Amino acid sequence: MPWKLEDAKQKFSELIHAAVEEPQLIYDQNQLVVAVVKADVYQEFLVWQQQSQKPALASAFTELRELCIEENYLLEMPPHIGNTQYSRF
């Protein structure tokens, strides 16, 4: 059920009870500003958010470097063959 911000303030208890049944959307000047959901729905969202975040490339290289150190493994890189105009950077 959509709520106007002022109505949500005045009927906060009713809003909370309604959120148990379905998400409650609160609008301020016809713009959605917040959604009130059950705590378990929010917890599920947090789990999904954490699982869907992809690590940055730099993090992957850091992890690779740490694994190589732990395993006493030397990671050798072949010499760069290509356009020397860009290899100086």
C-alpha positions in Angstrom: 0.0 0.0 0.0 1.4 3.4 -0.9 1.6 5.9 2.0 2.1 9.7 2.0 5.0 10.6 4.4 2.7 12.6 6.7 0.2 9.7 6.9 3.0 7.3 7.6 4.2 9.5 10.5 0.7 9.7 12.0 -0.1 6.0 11.6 3.3 4.5 12.2 1.9 1.6 14.2 -0.5 0.7 11.5 2.3 1.0 8.9 4.4 -1.4 10.8 1.6 -4.0 11.2 0.8 -3.7 7.4 4.5 -4.3 6.6 4.2 -7.8 8.1 1.8 -8.6 5.3 3.5 -6.8 2.4 6.1 -4.1 1.8 4.8 -0.6 2.5 6.0 2.2 0.2 6.2 5.7 1.5 6.2 8.7 -0.8 7.1 12.3 -0.2 5.8 14.7 -2.9 5.0 11.8 -5.2 8.5 10.4 -5.0 9.3 7.1 -3.4 11.6 7.7 -0.4 11.4 4.5 1.6 10.0 0.9 1.7 9.2 -0.8 5.0 9.6 -4.6 4.8 9.6 -7.4 7.3 13.0 -8.0 9.0 13.4 -11.5 7.4 12.9 -10.0 3.9 15.6 -7.4 4.7 18.0 -10.2 6.0 17.4 -12.1 2.8 18.3 -9.0 0.8 21.5 -8.5 2.8 22.6 -12.1 2.1 21.8 -11.8 -1.6 23.6 -8.4 -1.8 26.8 -9.9 -0.2 26.7 -13.0 -2.4 26.2 -10.9 -5.6 29.0 -8.5 -5.0 32.0 -9.3 -7.2 35.5 -8.7 -5.9 37.5 -6.1 -7.7 40.3 -7.2 -10.0 42.9 -5.7 -7.6 41.5 -7.9 -4.9 41.9 -11.0 -7.1 45.5 -10.2 -7.8 46.2 -9.6 -4.1 44.7 -13.0 -3.3 46.7 -14.6 -6.0 49.9 -12.9 -4.7 49.2 -14.1 -1.2 48.5 -17.7 -2.4 51.8 -17.7 -4.3 53.7 -16.5 -1.2 52.0 -19.2 1.0 52.8 -21.9 -1.5 56.3 -20.6 -2.1 55.4 -20.4 -5.8 57.1 -18.0 -8.2 54.8 -16.5 -10.7 56.8 -15.8 -13.8 55.5 -13.4 -16.4 56.5 -13.7 -20.0 58.1 -10.6 -21.6 55.7 -8.2 -23.1 55.6 -8.5 -26.9 53.6 -5.8 -28.7 53.5 -2.2 -29.6 56.4 -0.6 -27.8 54.7 2.8 -28.0 52.4 1.8 -25.1 54.7 -0.6 -23.2 56.6 2.4 -21.7 53.7 3.4 -19.5 
